[in-house]
Amino acid sequence: MSSVELYESLIAEVCELDRANLIERLAHFTGNVRLDFTEEFLARCDNEKLRHLLLAAEWRSRCKR
């Protein structure tokens, strides 16, 4: 699979998540990128920002493998 196909697949995966799952994935992110968001910060973010943060973290983590 090409990097473009992988990225598109990741975008589709992240876009399907609801707010609760976005927050859960960010709060308990296990990739090789360290995230340190407070629950309060995540609760104040809109869904698009949560998606952006998760997409960036997932992509960066997968590129570092």
MARBA-107588 format. One line per field, with one value per residue: residue in one letter; x, y, z of N, C-alpha, C in turn. Coordinates in Angstrom, 3 decimals, padded with zeros to 6 digits. Each point is the difference from the previous one (the first is absolute). Layout:
BEGIN
residuo <- A  ...
nx <- X  ...
ny <- Y  ...
nz <- Z  ...
cax <- X  ...
cay <- Y  ...
caz <- Z  ...
cx <- X  ...
cy <- Y  ...
cz <- Z  ...
//
This chain:
BEGIN
residuo <- M  S  S  V  E  L  Y  E  S  L  I  A  E  V  C  E  L  D  R  A  N  L  I  E  R  L  A  H  F  T  G  N  V  R  L  D  F  T  E  E  F  L  A  R  C  D  N  E  K  L  R  H  L  L  L  A  A  E  W  R  S  R  C  K  R
nx <- 000.849  -000.314  000.877  -000.367  000.021  001.154  000.374  -000.490  000.569  001.074  -000.104  -000.318  001.012  000.754  -000.416  000.110  000.984  -000.764  -000.560  -000.791  -000.047  -000.212  -000.776  -000.632  000.019  -000.344  -000.910  -000.168  000.569  000.215  -000.026  000.974  -001.095  000.639  -001.224  -000.244  -001.202  -000.443  -000.779  000.337  001.249  -000.006  -000.567  000.939  000.698  -000.197  -000.940  -000.027  000.161  -000.909  -000.725  000.249  -000.175  -001.066  -000.441  000.384  -000.516  -001.090  -000.084  000.313  -000.839  -000.860  000.323  000.000  -000.878
ny <- -001.169  000.965  000.981  000.330  -001.264  -000.104  001.174  -000.336  -001.168  000.627  000.838  -001.012  -000.655  001.087  000.200  -001.304  000.483  -000.347  001.022  -000.884  -000.599  001.184  000.397  -001.141  000.054  001.288  -000.242  -001.048  000.983  -001.057  000.932  000.117  000.718  000.725  -000.258  001.242  -000.386  001.087  -000.586  001.047  -000.093  -001.314  000.229  000.960  -000.977  000.603  -000.681  001.067  000.724  -000.725  000.057  001.294  000.120  -000.791  000.608  001.157  -000.345  -000.507  001.012  000.886  -000.627  -000.069  001.253  -000.016  -000.886
nz <- 000.000  -000.824  000.214  -001.228  -000.367  000.644  -000.501  -001.180  000.227  000.445  -001.005  -000.777  000.568  -000.031  -001.234  000.107  000.733  001.024  000.586  000.580  -001.168  -000.564  001.014  -000.049  -001.323  000.118  000.911  -000.789  -000.679  -000.760  -000.907  -000.874  -000.062  000.880  000.450  000.368  -000.404  000.601  000.893  000.728  -000.453  000.092  001.171  -000.014  -000.536  -001.181  -000.612  -000.770  001.090  000.627  -001.106  -000.081  001.306  -000.071  -001.069  000.512  001.163  -000.560  -000.835  000.938  000.795  -000.997  -000.213  001.310  -000.430
cax <- -000.849  000.795  -000.188  -001.246  -001.093  000.031  -000.486  -001.444  -000.615  000.041  -000.986  -001.324  -000.129  -000.155  -001.262  -001.120  -000.077  -000.821  000.728  000.477  001.120  001.133  000.597  000.595  001.238  001.016  000.360  000.723  000.776  001.095  001.012  001.332  -000.030  -000.566  -001.015  -000.274  -001.143  -000.868  -001.399  -000.655  000.347  -000.699  -001.431  -000.259  000.272  -001.087  000.297  000.978  001.331  000.338  000.378  001.286  001.028  000.162  000.565  001.414  000.731  000.031  000.845  001.391  000.393  000.161  001.151  001.226  000.242
cay <- 001.169  001.232  000.911  000.737  -000.908  -000.130  001.255  000.065  -000.986  000.577  001.089  -000.617  -000.590  001.077  000.702  -000.825  -000.023  001.012  000.844  -000.794  -000.834  000.884  000.378  -001.224  -000.327  001.005  -000.092  -001.248  -000.258  -000.925  000.024  000.397  001.447  000.224  001.040  000.323  000.908  -000.141  -000.275  001.299  000.487  -000.813  000.295  001.305  -000.044  -000.479  -001.298  000.141  000.131  -001.326  -000.822  000.490  -000.433  -001.454  -000.310  000.385  -000.913  -001.333  000.025  000.161  -001.252  -001.044  000.337  -000.208  -001.454
caz <- 000.000  -000.074  001.130  -000.236  000.364  001.458  000.562  -000.256  000.879  001.343  000.016  000.070  001.334  000.979  -000.269  000.446  001.461  000.652  000.949  001.134  -000.446  -000.287  001.284  000.564  -000.730  000.315  001.414  000.238  -001.216  000.295  -001.056  000.459  000.218  001.334  000.106  001.396  000.028  001.166  -000.322  -000.183  -001.327  -000.996  000.100  -000.606  -001.443  -000.846  -000.614  -001.083  000.605  000.515  -001.164  -000.477  000.948  -000.091  -001.312  000.021  000.887  -000.624  -001.193  000.451  000.637  -001.027  -000.842  000.767  000.132
cx <- 000.903  -000.269  -001.280  -001.193  -000.066  -000.574  -001.506  -000.759  -000.051  -001.011  -001.411  -000.257  -000.287  -001.342  -001.222  -000.184  -000.934  000.848  000.595  001.207  001.228  000.734  000.695  001.332  001.112  000.475  000.859  000.825  001.229  001.062  001.338  000.169  -000.675  -000.982  -000.312  -001.097  -000.795  -001.419  -000.747  000.278  -000.782  -001.500  -000.352  000.195  -001.248  000.446  001.045  001.422  000.447  000.440  001.374  001.135  000.259  000.631  001.494  000.824  000.137  000.951  001.468  000.524  000.263  001.198  001.325  000.339  001.090
cy <- 001.242  000.888  000.820  -000.864  -000.200  001.238  000.129  -000.978  000.523  001.135  -000.577  -000.578  001.080  000.718  -000.782  000.008  001.086  000.723  -000.800  -000.853  000.830  000.362  -001.200  -000.332  000.991  -000.114  -001.227  -000.410  -000.838  -000.042  000.451  001.520  000.213  001.163  000.221  001.059  -000.217  -000.302  001.301  000.561  -000.760  000.287  001.330  000.008  -000.423  -001.284  000.088  000.130  -001.345  -000.926  000.396  -000.494  -001.501  -000.394  000.317  -000.968  -001.389  -000.024  000.109  -001.285  -001.095  000.284  -000.274  -001.480  -000.451
cz <- 000.000  001.202  -000.158  000.406  001.518  000.668  -000.182  000.890  001.435  000.134  000.148  001.390  001.051  -000.191  000.469  001.509  000.525  001.051  001.162  -000.379  -000.368  001.292  000.637  -000.673  000.297  001.446  000.300  -001.218  000.336  -001.095  000.552  000.058  001.351  -000.035  001.477  000.071  001.279  -000.476  -000.283  -001.392  -001.070  000.008  -000.663  -001.518  -000.766  -000.700  -001.100  000.543  000.566  -001.135  -000.526  000.907  -000.109  -001.330  -000.025  000.852  -000.615  -001.198  000.384  000.629  -001.031  -000.907  000.699  000.128  -000.910
//
